[in-house]
Amino acid sequence: MPDLGKGFPDACTEVVMAVSNTSSITLSASDRLIAGVLALLLGGFLVFGAGLANSAVLHDTAHDTRHSYGFPCH
């Protein structure tokens, strides 16, 4: 069997395995219903809020958000 580590430092031949654990939480029907209704309300607000807002307001909001993240825009 060939020596795969030949010519490489020891740190490069070391194998590191990552282990991840996942857990699940069972939600009751009422919890799922509340989450669904809240998601629908938020989505509806975003769609209709953006759809009915004045375009200058949307532009100014996007412009200010861009500056708050540190991106230059002009």
N, C-alpha and C positions, 0 to 999 in steps of 0.2 A: 504494500500500500504506500503511495507517495506521501511525502511529508508536506502537507498543505501549508504549514507555518514557516517553511524555509524562506529566509530572507525577510521575514516580517517581525516587528517587535512583538513581544508577548502580549501587549495590550490589544493588538490587532487580531490575534488568534483566539481571544477569549469570547465565548458565546454567552450572551446575556439574554435571558428569557423574561419577558414581562408577563405578569399574571394579573388579570383583571377579574374582579368579582362583580357580578350584577345581582341586584335584588329587585323583586317586583312587589308592588303594593296592590292589593285588591281593593278597588273602590266599590262602594255600594252604588246602587242604581241612582239614588238621589244625589250623590256626589258627582256622578258622571253627568246627570241632567243639569246640575248647577254649572259645571264646567262648560258644558255645551252651550247653555244659554248665555253665559258670560262671553264665550268666544264669538257667538253670533252677534251679540250686542257690540262688542269691540270691532268686529269686522264690518258690521253695518255702519257704525260711526265713522270708521276710516274711509269706507267707500263713499258714503253720502256726504261726509264732511269735506272730503277732497273734491267730490264731484260738484258740490254746490258752493264751494268757497270761491271768492273772487280770485282771479289768477294772480293779481298783484300780491295778495296775501300769501298764496302758496310760494310764489317766487321769493318773497322776502323771508319766509320761514326757511326755505331750503338754503338761501344765501346765508342767513345767520347760523344755521346748523353747520354748514360747511366751514364757516369761520371758527365756530366753537370747537370743531375737530382739528383745527390747525391747517386745513387745506386752503391754499390761496386760490382765488377765483378770478382775479383780474390783475 
